[in-house]
Amino acid sequence: MLCGPGIGERLAPAATLAEVSPAALTPSAGSVVMVSGVLHRLVPPWVAYDYARALRGRVATAPRLVDVPDAGHFDLVTPCTPAWGEVIALVEQALEP
């Protein structure tokens, strides 16, 4: 967690963090595509890479990791941005039979 000292502990005490941590939960049975904005300061791409490493040996198919250059958090979820276009293309691709 990339917060200041004590913030993470107040937001998610250790006893609770394991209940909400994706790495601690049962992995998805389907395919996983993780999209990261390279400029995202709170959840940078290395967080997705760490999660993918945590899944090694626990899933049949390794997660697909996609780094979107020149994109931060809001770029990935704002429809008028170029990054949004990349996200939509990935969603449409995942929905193809």
Phi, psi and omega in degrees: 000134184257061178244169176292171181305129176084344183292311180302318180295324179285324181285321183216089177305152185310320181294331181269327185303319180297333180284338184243357180284121179305324181291335181270345182276165175297129181297155177296141177282340180267184178283151182237129174241121181250120183251126181234138171277126182301331182267005180292119184273331182275323178228078181291166183306329182298337177296318177295321179295320177297318179297316179299319177296322180295334181274348181308130179081354180254347182229154180287323182238126180296146177299147174271127182253125181236120175259125180259113181294153177057030180230136172254195184300307186290335177298327182286341185238011180251116187304336183270006183260154175300325180298323179300320178301321178293319179296314180299318179299320179293321178295313180299320179297320180292333182273351179294141180291000000 
